[in-house]
Amino acid sequence: MARTKEFDPDAALRAALDLFWERGYEATSMADLVEHLGVARASIYATFGNKHDLYLKALDRYGELVDPVLLRDLSQPGPALPAVRALVERYACEAGDDSGRRGCFIVNTAVEVAPHDRQAARRVTASWDYLETALASALIRAQAQGELAPGKDPRALARLLLVLMQGIRVVGKMSAEPRRLRDAATQALTLLD
């Protein structure tokens, strides 16, 4: 009787996430996953389901890794506006410094998979809703602390920053022009003055 190869499902999921993130959904075959994960096809199916199921699980794992960091950064005690500014600037810097042009896994999914996949689209929307809510909460706090002018609409500004930040990720994936991204972030942040 053949012995089933043992493997760490968390490590395999992270490896799948890395492969999907690097190549995209369509360009990653099941054979690629078997080779990259070092796990038999039957074990992948038994643990994660088919390629689509594995992709969705990888997308969920990405959210588990990224979303808490965003919330932590935006909900620190003290002044809130510097945290919002730092996050937007970090997006611009990371996108401009992404020499591999890997981009953001959520944005990559939004562009490649979500237009024809409701399950992926729901995950992208949930991620963007999460980021928008975290930004709005920080901006509401900034306004309550006198850092943001009373006439500013924190929720509308959060939506603007969300769209800007996701656009930065798209442009950063294609452009080797970091100044373009940093200039856009700098100009958008003037709206918080």
Long-range contacts (C-beta under 8 A, 24 or more apart in sequence): 4-40, 4-43, 5-39, 5-40, 5-43, 7-37, 7-38, 7-39, 7-43, 9-47, 9-48, 12-37, 12-39, 12-44, 12-47, 12-48, 13-48, 13-54, 13-57, 13-58, 13-61, 14-61, 16-48, 16-54, 16-55, 16-57, 16-58, 17-58, 17-61, 17-62, 17-105, 20-55, 20-58, 20-105, 21-58, 21-62, 21-102, 21-105, 21-108, 22-100, 22-102, 24-108, 24-112, 25-55, 25-109, 25-112, 25-113, 26-112, 52-117, 52-119, 55-113, 55-120, 56-119, 56-120, 56-123, 58-105, 59-105, 59-106, 59-109, 59-120, 59-123, 60-123, 62-105, 62-106, 63-106, 63-123, 63-126, 63-127, 63-130, 66-106, 66-127, 67-127, 67-130, 67-131, 70-130, 70-131, 70-134, 71-130, 71-134, 74-134, 74-135, 74-137, 74-138, 75-134, 75-137, 75-138, 79-142, 79-145, 79-147, 80-138, 80-139, 80-141, 80-142, 80-145, 80-147, 81-138, 81-139, 81-142, 81-147, 81-148, 81-192, 83-138, 84-135, 84-138, 84-139, 84-142, 84-161, 84-192, 85-189, 85-192, 87-135, 87-165, 88-161, 88-164, 88-165, 88-185, 88-188, 88-189, 89-182, 89-185, 89-189, 91-165, 91-168, 91-169, 91-185, 92-168, 92-172, 92-178, 92-181, 92-182, 92-184, 92-185, 93-178, 93-181, 93-182, 94-172, 95-168, 95-169, 95-171, 95-172, 95-173, 95-178, 95-181, 96-172, 96-177, 96-178, 96-179, 96-181, 96-182, 97-178, 98-172, 98-173, 101-172, 101-173, 101-174, 102-173, 103-169, 103-170, 103-172, 103-173, 104-166, 104-169, 104-173, 107-166, 107-169, 107-170, 107-173, 108-173, 110-166, 111-170, 128-162, 128-166, 131-162, 131-165, 132-158, 132-159, 132-162, 133-158, 135-161, 135-162, 139-192, 148-192, 152-191, 152-192, 157-191, 157-192, 160-188, 160-191, 161-188, 164-188
